[in-house]
């Protein structure tokens, strides 16, 4: 992390394709933890995936 040149990523890079590339940063790990930390979390994720309802 300390050696990553963060100015090459996201909005600061100047690349128009990267303007929103950091949007999901940090959320995936939370979703995985919520899904697999309990049966309720797993069921809720399964239902949302199958039905499209959150």
C-alpha positions in Angstrom: 0.0 0.0 0.0 2.7 2.4 0.9 4.5 2.0 -2.5 1.3 2.3 -4.6 1.3 5.5 -6.7 -2.3 6.4 -6.0 -2.1 9.4 -8.3 -2.2 6.9 -11.2 -5.7 5.7 -10.1 -9.1 7.3 -9.9 -10.0 10.9 -10.8 -6.4 12.1 -10.2 -5.1 10.0 -13.0 -6.8 12.2 -15.6 -7.9 9.1 -17.5 -11.6 9.6 -18.3 -12.3 5.9 -18.0 -11.0 6.0 -14.4 -13.3 8.8 -13.1 -15.5 6.3 -11.2 -13.1 3.3 -10.9 -12.8 3.6 -7.1 -16.6 3.7 -6.5 -16.7 0.1 -5.1 -13.6 0.3 -3.1 -14.3 -1.2 0.3 -17.8 -2.4 -0.2 -17.2 -5.9 -1.6 -15.5 -7.1 1.6 -18.4 -6.0 3.7 -20.9 -7.7 1.4 -18.9 -11.0 1.5 -18.7 -10.8 5.3 -22.4 -10.1 5.6 -23.3 -13.0 3.2 -21.1 -15.7 4.8 -21.1 -14.7 8.5 -24.6 -16.1 9.2 -27.3 -18.2 7.6 -29.6 -15.2 7.6 -27.1 -13.2 5.6 -26.6 -16.1 3.1 -30.4 -16.5 2.8 -31.0 -12.8 2.3 -28.3 -12.6 -0.4 -29.7 -15.7 -2.1 -33.2 -14.3 -2.1 -32.0 -10.9 -3.5 -30.0 -12.6 -6.2 -32.9 -14.8 -7.3 -35.7 -12.3 -7.1 -33.8 -9.1 -7.8 -35.5 -7.6 -4.7 -33.3 -6.1 -1.9 
